[in-house]
Structure formats: structure tokens, C-alpha cells
Amino acid sequence: MTLEVAARDLTVSPRSLQEYLHLAGTSWRAELASARDGLAIELLRSSSLPVSAIAYRVGFSDARSFRRAFRRQNGCSPDEYRRGVPLLD
């Protein structure tokens, strides 16, 4: 997902979307990181997919970048998170 695609889907210009996000106290980068993180947590909790597959599904080109971003966002690695949270059925 890119800012341009999201703006088009919302039928606003990319600049307008950036301005709306700014007025809401956030940014495209922050919202994208939050959405990726939420989906990653859902997949870690509800599946036994390898971390590399989850990285790809949430939009990262490699597992290393995903692991760094996940740790920055959550304070632990995806593997540590998964070990600490029971799988959902």
C-alpha cells in the first residue's frame, strides 16, 4: 500500500490525505507501521506461519527488516512475542 493508492481509494489527493493525517496528529508512515504491526500480531497469534512468511504478508521484503520493525514497535522479536502469547483457535 502506498500513500497514493490509499488517497485514490479514499478519493482525495495524496496531499490532502497527508494534511488530514497531520491534523489528526499522525502520519502516513505511522499509520502504515501500525497497520502492519496489527496484522503481524494477528498472524503471530492465529497461525503457525514462519516469521519470514508473515514478513512478506505484511509488506516487508525480508524477515530481517520485519524483525527490526517489530522489535521497535513492540519491544520484543516476533519469535519472543509468539512464545509469550498462546495461539488463538
LOVOTI-332074 format. One record per atom (N, C-alpha, C): residue number from 1; residue in one letter; atom name; x, y, z. Coordinates in steps of 0.2 Angstrom, whole numbers. Layout:
<rs>
{rodo=NUM kolgu=a tivex=CA u=X v=Y w=Z}
...
</rs>
This chain:
<rs>
{rodo=1 kolgu=m tivex=N u=4 v=-6 w=0}
{rodo=1 kolgu=m tivex=CA u=0 v=0 w=0}
{rodo=1 kolgu=m tivex=C u=4 v=6 w=0}
{rodo=2 kolgu=t tivex=N u=3 v=11 w=-4}
{rodo=2 kolgu=t tivex=CA u=6 v=17 w=-4}
{rodo=2 kolgu=t tivex=C u=1 v=23 w=-3}
{rodo=3 kolgu=l tivex=N u=4 v=28 w=-1}
{rodo=3 kolgu=l tivex=CA u=0 v=34 w=1}
{rodo=3 kolgu=l tivex=C u=-4 v=36 w=-5}
{rodo=4 kolgu=e tivex=N u=-1 v=36 w=-11}
{rodo=4 kolgu=e tivex=CA u=-5 v=37 w=-17}
{rodo=4 kolgu=e tivex=C u=-11 v=33 w=-18}
{rodo=5 kolgu=v tivex=N u=-10 v=26 w=-17}
{rodo=5 kolgu=v tivex=CA u=-16 v=21 w=-18}
{rodo=5 kolgu=v tivex=C u=-21 v=23 w=-13}
{rodo=6 kolgu=a tivex=N u=-19 v=24 w=-7}
{rodo=6 kolgu=a tivex=CA u=-24 v=25 w=-1}
{rodo=6 kolgu=a tivex=C u=-28 v=31 w=-3}
{rodo=7 kolgu=a tivex=N u=-24 v=36 w=-5}
{rodo=7 kolgu=a tivex=CA u=-28 v=43 w=-7}
{rodo=7 kolgu=a tivex=C u=-33 v=42 w=-12}
{rodo=8 kolgu=r tivex=N u=-31 v=38 w=-18}
{rodo=8 kolgu=r tivex=CA u=-35 v=37 w=-23}
{rodo=8 kolgu=r tivex=C u=-41 v=33 w=-21}
{rodo=9 kolgu=d tivex=N u=-40 v=28 w=-16}
{rodo=9 kolgu=d tivex=CA u=-46 v=24 w=-14}
{rodo=9 kolgu=d tivex=C u=-51 v=28 w=-10}
{rodo=10 kolgu=l tivex=N u=-48 v=33 w=-6}
{rodo=10 kolgu=l tivex=CA u=-52 v=37 w=-2}
{rodo=10 kolgu=l tivex=C u=-55 v=43 w=-6}
{rodo=11 kolgu=t tivex=N u=-53 v=44 w=-12}
{rodo=11 kolgu=t tivex=CA u=-55 v=49 w=-17}
{rodo=11 kolgu=t tivex=C u=-53 v=56 w=-15}
{rodo=12 kolgu=v tivex=N u=-47 v=56 w=-12}
{rodo=12 kolgu=v tivex=CA u=-44 v=63 w=-10}
{rodo=12 kolgu=v tivex=C u=-37 v=63 w=-14}
{rodo=13 kolgu=s tivex=N u=-34 v=69 w=-14}
{rodo=13 kolgu=s tivex=CA u=-27 v=69 w=-16}
{rodo=13 kolgu=s tivex=C u=-22 v=67 w=-11}
{rodo=14 kolgu=p tivex=N u=-16 v=64 w=-13}
{rodo=14 kolgu=p tivex=CA u=-11 v=62 w=-8}
{rodo=14 kolgu=p tivex=C u=-9 v=68 w=-3}
{rodo=15 kolgu=r tivex=N u=-9 v=74 w=-6}
{rodo=15 kolgu=r tivex=CA u=-8 v=80 w=-1}
{rodo=15 kolgu=r tivex=C u=-13 v=81 w=4}
{rodo=16 kolgu=s tivex=N u=-19 v=80 w=2}
{rodo=16 kolgu=s tivex=CA u=-25 v=81 w=6}
{rodo=16 kolgu=s tivex=C u=-25 v=75 w=12}
{rodo=17 kolgu=l tivex=N u=-23 v=69 w=10}
{rodo=17 kolgu=l tivex=CA u=-23 v=64 w=14}
{rodo=17 kolgu=l tivex=C u=-17 v=65 w=19}
{rodo=18 kolgu=q tivex=N u=-12 v=68 w=17}
{rodo=18 kolgu=q tivex=CA u=-6 v=69 w=22}
{rodo=18 kolgu=q tivex=C u=-8 v=75 w=27}
{rodo=19 kolgu=e tivex=N u=-12 v=80 w=24}
{rodo=19 kolgu=e tivex=CA u=-15 v=85 w=28}
{rodo=19 kolgu=e tivex=C u=-20 v=83 w=33}
{rodo=20 kolgu=y tivex=N u=-24 v=78 w=31}
{rodo=20 kolgu=y tivex=CA u=-29 v=75 w=36}
{rodo=20 kolgu=y tivex=C u=-26 v=72 w=42}
{rodo=21 kolgu=l tivex=N u=-21 v=68 w=40}
{rodo=21 kolgu=l tivex=CA u=-17 v=64 w=45}
{rodo=21 kolgu=l tivex=C u=-13 v=68 w=49}
{rodo=22 kolgu=h tivex=N u=-10 v=74 w=47}
{rodo=22 kolgu=h tivex=CA u=-6 v=78 w=51}
{rodo=22 kolgu=h tivex=C u=-11 v=82 w=56}
{rodo=23 kolgu=l tivex=N u=-17 v=84 w=54}
{rodo=23 kolgu=l tivex=CA u=-22 v=87 w=58}
{rodo=23 kolgu=l tivex=C u=-24 v=82 w=64}
{rodo=24 kolgu=a tivex=N u=-24 v=75 w=62}
{rodo=24 kolgu=a tivex=CA u=-26 v=70 w=67}
{rodo=24 kolgu=a tivex=C u=-20 v=68 w=71}
{rodo=25 kolgu=g tivex=N u=-14 v=71 w=70}
{rodo=25 kolgu=g tivex=CA u=-8 v=70 w=74}
{rodo=25 kolgu=g tivex=C u=-4 v=64 w=73}
{rodo=26 kolgu=t tivex=N u=-5 v=62 w=66}
{rodo=26 kolgu=t tivex=CA u=-1 v=56 w=64}
{rodo=26 kolgu=t tivex=C u=2 v=57 w=57}
{rodo=27 kolgu=s tivex=N u=4 v=52 w=54}
{rodo=27 kolgu=s tivex=CA u=7 v=52 w=48}
{rodo=27 kolgu=s tivex=C u=6 v=46 w=44}
{rodo=28 kolgu=w tivex=N u=7 v=46 w=37}
{rodo=28 kolgu=w tivex=CA u=6 v=40 w=33}
{rodo=28 kolgu=w tivex=C u=11 v=35 w=36}
{rodo=29 kolgu=r tivex=N u=17 v=36 w=37}
{rodo=29 kolgu=r tivex=CA u=22 v=31 w=39}
{rodo=29 kolgu=r tivex=C u=20 v=28 w=46}
{rodo=30 kolgu=a tivex=N u=17 v=32 w=51}
{rodo=30 kolgu=a tivex=CA u=15 v=29 w=57}
{rodo=30 kolgu=a tivex=C u=9 v=25 w=56}
{rodo=31 kolgu=e tivex=N u=4 v=27 w=52}
{rodo=31 kolgu=e tivex=CA u=-2 v=23 w=51}
{rodo=31 kolgu=e tivex=C u=0 v=16 w=47}
{rodo=32 kolgu=l tivex=N u=4 v=17 w=43}
{rodo=32 kolgu=l tivex=CA u=6 v=11 w=39}
{rodo=32 kolgu=l tivex=C u=10 v=6 w=44}
{rodo=33 kolgu=a tivex=N u=14 v=8 w=48}
{rodo=33 kolgu=a tivex=CA u=18 v=4 w=53}
{rodo=33 kolgu=a tivex=C u=13 v=1 w=58}
{rodo=34 kolgu=s tivex=N u=8 v=5 w=60}
{rodo=34 kolgu=s tivex=CA u=3 v=2 w=65}
{rodo=34 kolgu=s tivex=C u=-1 v=-3 w=61}
{rodo=35 kolgu=a tivex=N u=-3 v=-2 w=55}
{rodo=35 kolgu=a tivex=CA u=-7 v=-7 w=52}
{rodo=35 kolgu=a tivex=C u=-3 v=-14 w=51}
{rodo=36 kolgu=r tivex=N u=3 v=-13 w=49}
{rodo=36 kolgu=r tivex=CA u=7 v=-19 w=48}
{rodo=36 kolgu=r tivex=C u=8 v=-22 w=54}
{rodo=37 kolgu=d tivex=N u=9 v=-19 w=60}
{rodo=37 kolgu=d tivex=CA u=10 v=-22 w=66}
{rodo=37 kolgu=d tivex=C u=4 v=-25 w=68}
{rodo=38 kolgu=g tivex=N u=-2 v=-22 w=67}
{rodo=38 kolgu=g tivex=CA u=-8 v=-26 w=69}
{rodo=38 kolgu=g tivex=C u=-9 v=-32 w=66}
{rodo=39 kolgu=l tivex=N u=-8 v=-32 w=59}
{rodo=39 kolgu=l tivex=CA u=-9 v=-38 w=55}
{rodo=39 kolgu=l tivex=C u=-3 v=-43 w=57}
{rodo=40 kolgu=a tivex=N u=3 v=-41 w=59}
{rodo=40 kolgu=a tivex=CA u=8 v=-46 w=61}
{rodo=40 kolgu=a tivex=C u=6 v=-49 w=67}
{rodo=41 kolgu=i tivex=N u=4 v=-45 w=72}
{rodo=41 kolgu=i tivex=CA u=2 v=-48 w=78}
{rodo=41 kolgu=i tivex=C u=-4 v=-53 w=78}
{rodo=42 kolgu=e tivex=N u=-9 v=-51 w=73}
{rodo=42 kolgu=e tivex=CA u=-14 v=-56 w=72}
{rodo=42 kolgu=e tivex=C u=-12 v=-63 w=69}
{rodo=43 kolgu=l tivex=N u=-7 v=-62 w=64}
{rodo=43 kolgu=l tivex=CA u=-4 v=-68 w=61}
{rodo=43 kolgu=l tivex=C u=0 v=-72 w=66}
{rodo=44 kolgu=l tivex=N u=4 v=-69 w=70}
{rodo=44 kolgu=l tivex=CA u=8 v=-72 w=75}
{rodo=44 kolgu=l tivex=C u=3 v=-76 w=80}
{rodo=45 kolgu=r tivex=N u=-2 v=-73 w=82}
{rodo=45 kolgu=r tivex=CA u=-7 v=-76 w=87}
{rodo=45 kolgu=r tivex=C u=-11 v=-82 w=84}
{rodo=46 kolgu=s tivex=N u=-13 v=-81 w=77}
{rodo=46 kolgu=s tivex=CA u=-18 v=-85 w=75}
{rodo=46 kolgu=s tivex=C u=-15 v=-91 w=70}
{rodo=47 kolgu=s tivex=N u=-9 v=-91 w=69}
{rodo=47 kolgu=s tivex=CA u=-6 v=-95 w=64}
{rodo=47 kolgu=s tivex=C u=1 v=-98 w=66}
{rodo=48 kolgu=s tivex=N u=3 v=-103 w=63}
{rodo=48 kolgu=s tivex=CA u=10 v=-106 w=64}
{rodo=48 kolgu=s tivex=C u=14 v=-104 w=58}
{rodo=49 kolgu=l tivex=N u=12 v=-99 w=54}
{rodo=49 kolgu=l tivex=CA u=16 v=-97 w=48}
{rodo=49 kolgu=l tivex=C u=23 v=-95 w=51}
{rodo=50 kolgu=p tivex=N u=28 v=-97 w=47}
{rodo=50 kolgu=p tivex=CA u=35 v=-94 w=49}
{rodo=50 kolgu=p tivex=C u=36 v=-87 w=49}
{rodo=51 kolgu=v tivex=N u=40 v=-84 w=53}
{rodo=51 kolgu=v tivex=CA u=41 v=-77 w=53}
{rodo=51 kolgu=v tivex=C u=42 v=-74 w=46}
{rodo=52 kolgu=s tivex=N u=46 v=-77 w=42}
{rodo=52 kolgu=s tivex=CA u=48 v=-75 w=35}
{rodo=52 kolgu=s tivex=C u=41 v=-74 w=31}
{rodo=53 kolgu=a tivex=N u=37 v=-79 w=32}
{rodo=53 kolgu=a tivex=CA u=30 v=-78 w=28}
{rodo=53 kolgu=a tivex=C u=26 v=-73 w=30}
{rodo=54 kolgu=i tivex=N u=26 v=-72 w=37}
{rodo=54 kolgu=i tivex=CA u=22 v=-66 w=40}
{rodo=54 kolgu=i tivex=C u=25 v=-59 w=37}
{rodo=55 kolgu=a tivex=N u=32 v=-59 w=37}
{rodo=55 kolgu=a tivex=CA u=35 v=-53 w=35}
{rodo=55 kolgu=a tivex=C u=33 v=-51 w=28}
{rodo=56 kolgu=y tivex=N u=33 v=-56 w=24}
{rodo=56 kolgu=y tivex=CA u=31 v=-55 w=17}
{rodo=56 kolgu=y tivex=C u=23 v=-53 w=17}
{rodo=57 kolgu=r tivex=N u=19 v=-56 w=20}
{rodo=57 kolgu=r tivex=CA u=12 v=-55 w=20}
{rodo=57 kolgu=r tivex=C u=10 v=-48 w=23}
{rodo=58 kolgu=v tivex=N u=14 v=-45 w=27}
{rodo=58 kolgu=v tivex=CA u=13 v=-38 w=30}
{rodo=58 kolgu=v tivex=C u=17 v=-33 w=26}
{rodo=59 kolgu=g tivex=N u=20 v=-35 w=21}
{rodo=59 kolgu=g tivex=CA u=23 v=-30 w=16}
{rodo=59 kolgu=g tivex=C u=30 v=-29 w=17}
{rodo=60 kolgu=f tivex=N u=34 v=-33 w=20}
{rodo=60 kolgu=f tivex=CA u=41 v=-32 w=21}
{rodo=60 kolgu=f tivex=C u=45 v=-36 w=15}
{rodo=61 kolgu=s tivex=N u=50 v=-34 w=13}
{rodo=61 kolgu=s tivex=CA u=54 v=-38 w=8}
{rodo=61 kolgu=s tivex=C u=58 v=-43 w=10}
{rodo=62 kolgu=d tivex=N u=60 v=-43 w=17}
{rodo=62 kolgu=d tivex=CA u=64 v=-48 w=20}
{rodo=62 kolgu=d tivex=C u=62 v=-48 w=28}
{rodo=63 kolgu=a tivex=N u=64 v=-54 w=30}
{rodo=63 kolgu=a tivex=CA u=62 v=-55 w=38}
{rodo=63 kolgu=a tivex=C u=66 v=-51 w=42}
{rodo=64 kolgu=r tivex=N u=72 v=-49 w=40}
{rodo=64 kolgu=r tivex=CA u=77 v=-45 w=45}
{rodo=64 kolgu=r tivex=C u=74 v=-38 w=46}
{rodo=65 kolgu=s tivex=N u=71 v=-35 w=40}
{rodo=65 kolgu=s tivex=CA u=68 v=-29 w=41}
{rodo=65 kolgu=s tivex=C u=62 v=-29 w=45}
{rodo=66 kolgu=f tivex=N u=58 v=-34 w=44}
{rodo=66 kolgu=f tivex=CA u=52 v=-35 w=48}
{rodo=66 kolgu=f tivex=C u=54 v=-36 w=56}
{rodo=67 kolgu=r tivex=N u=59 v=-40 w=57}
{rodo=67 kolgu=r tivex=CA u=60 v=-41 w=64}
{rodo=67 kolgu=r tivex=C u=63 v=-35 w=68}
{rodo=68 kolgu=r tivex=N u=66 v=-31 w=64}
{rodo=68 kolgu=r tivex=CA u=69 v=-24 w=67}
{rodo=68 kolgu=r tivex=C u=63 v=-20 w=68}
{rodo=69 kolgu=a tivex=N u=58 v=-19 w=63}
{rodo=69 kolgu=a tivex=CA u=52 v=-15 w=64}
{rodo=69 kolgu=a tivex=C u=48 v=-18 w=70}
{rodo=70 kolgu=f tivex=N u=47 v=-24 w=70}
{rodo=70 kolgu=f tivex=CA u=43 v=-27 w=75}
{rodo=70 kolgu=f tivex=C u=46 v=-26 w=82}
{rodo=71 kolgu=r tivex=N u=52 v=-27 w=83}
{rodo=71 kolgu=r tivex=CA u=55 v=-25 w=89}
{rodo=71 kolgu=r tivex=C u=55 v=-18 w=91}
{rodo=72 kolgu=r tivex=N u=56 v=-13 w=86}
{rodo=72 kolgu=r tivex=CA u=55 v=-6 w=88}
{rodo=72 kolgu=r tivex=C u=48 v=-5 w=90}
{rodo=73 kolgu=q tivex=N u=43 v=-8 w=87}
{rodo=73 kolgu=q tivex=CA u=36 v=-6 w=89}
{rodo=73 kolgu=q tivex=C u=34 v=-10 w=95}
{rodo=74 kolgu=n tivex=N u=36 v=-16 w=97}
{rodo=74 kolgu=n tivex=CA u=34 v=-20 w=102}
{rodo=74 kolgu=n tivex=C u=38 v=-21 w=108}
{rodo=75 kolgu=g tivex=N u=45 v=-20 w=107}
{rodo=75 kolgu=g tivex=CA u=50 v=-21 w=112}
{rodo=75 kolgu=g tivex=C u=52 v=-28 w=113}
{rodo=76 kolgu=c tivex=N u=50 v=-32 w=108}
{rodo=76 kolgu=c tivex=CA u=52 v=-39 w=108}
{rodo=76 kolgu=c tivex=C u=52 v=-42 w=100}
{rodo=77 kolgu=s tivex=N u=56 v=-47 w=99}
{rodo=77 kolgu=s tivex=CA u=56 v=-50 w=92}
{rodo=77 kolgu=s tivex=C u=49 v=-54 w=91}
{rodo=78 kolgu=p tivex=N u=47 v=-55 w=85}
{rodo=78 kolgu=p tivex=CA u=41 v=-59 w=83}
{rodo=78 kolgu=p tivex=C u=41 v=-66 w=86}
{rodo=79 kolgu=d tivex=N u=47 v=-69 w=87}
{rodo=79 kolgu=d tivex=CA u=48 v=-75 w=90}
{rodo=79 kolgu=d tivex=C u=46 v=-75 w=97}
{rodo=80 kolgu=e tivex=N u=49 v=-70 w=100}
{rodo=80 kolgu=e tivex=CA u=48 v=-69 w=108}
{rodo=80 kolgu=e tivex=C u=41 v=-68 w=109}
{rodo=81 kolgu=y tivex=N u=38 v=-63 w=105}
{rodo=81 kolgu=y tivex=CA u=31 v=-62 w=105}
{rodo=81 kolgu=y tivex=C u=26 v=-68 w=105}
{rodo=82 kolgu=r tivex=N u=28 v=-72 w=100}
{rodo=82 kolgu=r tivex=CA u=24 v=-78 w=99}
{rodo=82 kolgu=r tivex=C u=25 v=-83 w=105}
{rodo=83 kolgu=r tivex=N u=31 v=-84 w=107}
{rodo=83 kolgu=r tivex=CA u=32 v=-88 w=113}
{rodo=83 kolgu=r tivex=C u=28 v=-86 w=119}
{rodo=84 kolgu=g tivex=N u=27 v=-80 w=120}
{rodo=84 kolgu=g tivex=CA u=23 v=-77 w=126}
{rodo=84 kolgu=g tivex=C u=16 v=-77 w=125}
{rodo=85 kolgu=v tivex=N u=13 v=-78 w=119}
{rodo=85 kolgu=v tivex=CA u=6 v=-77 w=118}
{rodo=85 kolgu=v tivex=C u=3 v=-84 w=115}
{rodo=86 kolgu=p tivex=N u=-2 v=-87 w=119}
{rodo=86 kolgu=p tivex=CA u=-5 v=-93 w=116}
{rodo=86 kolgu=p tivex=C u=-8 v=-92 w=109}
{rodo=87 kolgu=l tivex=N u=-8 v=-97 w=105}
{rodo=87 kolgu=l tivex=CA u=-11 v=-97 w=98}
{rodo=87 kolgu=l tivex=C u=-19 v=-97 w=99}
{rodo=88 kolgu=l tivex=N u=-22 v=-93 w=95}
{rodo=88 kolgu=l tivex=CA u=-29 v=-92 w=95}
{rodo=88 kolgu=l tivex=C u=-32 v=-98 w=91}
{rodo=89 kolgu=d tivex=N u=-37 v=-101 w=92}
{rodo=89 kolgu=d tivex=CA u=-40 v=-106 w=88}
{rodo=89 kolgu=d tivex=C u=-46 v=-103 w=84}
</rs>
